[in-house]
């Protein structure tokens, strides 16, 4: 937990100033990401890392005019989740990728998280908060039940979960719209976004606990599927023709991920 103190102080000083520049956002994101990578089980397999960064970069390159240096990581967790850190750091859990069936579905998740960065949603949350407790926030990603405890809930209410708390419905709609735009620019079928929502909603019906992490930070209901399909329908059909839905390279990536040893059990910080 001590390793998060510096980032928390930086966040407090930046948000106290009443505004965050791009340079400050990147500084803050870099600091958080280095600590996140030390705490979460990031998959180090070179082929996995290369593929997710190639895919992520293909989507992110045209999404922002600030020249951010994007980084994409696969977290070795069976939990279904993905999250973004300010400054261009995107994390997607192994459990989410394994539930996806096509390239466009995973690309849609990455495009959505990229949208949170470009619309600066996490920064806006941090500007409203004067404290950060990333240790608890990271725990929520892997073991959301902890966040439902009295202690966890109290900490989040104090602003501790600024980076990992649930975004507002407006933020999610904006990120969905950005995600659709982002994947279309990359030549990828945007229908993967509502398709992924359908997969997760169906699993919640069968086994609610398996997707708690996703639904705790990404409010998703049937209406969101209809809304994203309506957004996609607003594009010229000629633009949507011929976009990539799947690829052999993605299926090889997915198979390689499945071949790795089982994900490690989540670690719990002392006292929790």
PyMOL commands that set and color helices and strands:
alter all, ss='L'
color gray80, all
select helices_A, chain A and resi 2-16+22-39+46-60+94-99+103-118+121-127+134-142+144-147+150-157+169-185+191-206+208-217+222-233+237-240+248-259
alter helices_A, ss='H'
color red, helices_A
select strands_A, chain A and resi 71-75+82-85+89-93
alter strands_A, ss='S'
color yellow, strands_A
deselect
rebuild
show_as cartoon
